[in-house]
Amino acid sequence: MRREAKRNRDKEALGRYRATLQAIAMKTLKAEGKPLLASIVPIALIATWAFCRIGYLPVHEGEPIKLRLYSPLSAIGQWAHILPQPGLQADTGWIQEVREDRPAVADGESPSSSESVPAANGVAEWVLRAEKRPDPYPVSIRWKGRAITIELTVDGVHYVGPPQTPYGEDPATEVVEVALAEYKPFGIVPGWSAAMLQPWIIGYLIIVIPLAVVLKPILRIH
């Protein structure tokens, strides 16, 4: 009908067609608007929980935990230390020197390849291990006359997120990082860092999109 009206240049018919479409759209919006508004809050709560709880794997008792303190290049050669506490041990020692932060050498590459890349910042790194306990460990780092405290959860179930905590004015070079392993759905689904999509989001889309296509005709959703 629309093509025929266009072909015949029937403005009245085209106007009626547009008015009908607008009426259908308004009725559809009214029918779908309330369920959509009702679902926004629980969806937002679930998404917030997911971003904070299933992005990374929790730390288990006795597992090595890499803790990094990033700093400006001007701090290279200085020292930082973690205060010892019961239940926590440092495989690399409590005191660490700030060194140049260079990219890791990939398999097959020579060590000199990373040295050709200029360091963007300094880093002090510890390898910690902890006993399991229900309450987080308050890990205190003493650095340049200040005390930086972060929480470290070791219960095999939860993790404290996000894994990076800014401690200075420049979050690009002044940050403490707990190097947690990313959670991968089915053990293999990767993330998409360029689009800032974590692996759990990719896994969610892999499940939901095919199900939506399959269930729509079964449930007679139009």
Secondary structure, 3 states (H helix, E strand, C coil): CHHHHHHHCCHHHHHHHHHHHHHHHHHHHHHHHHHHHHHHHHHHHHHHHHHHHCCECCCCCCCCEEEEEEECHHHCCCEEEECCCCCEEECCCCEEECEECCCCCCCCCCHHHHHCCCCCCEEEEEEEEECCCCCCEEEEEEECCEEEEEEECCCCCCCCCCCEEECCCCCCCCEEEECCCECCHHHCCCCEHHHCECHHHHHHHHHHHHHHHHHHHHCCCC
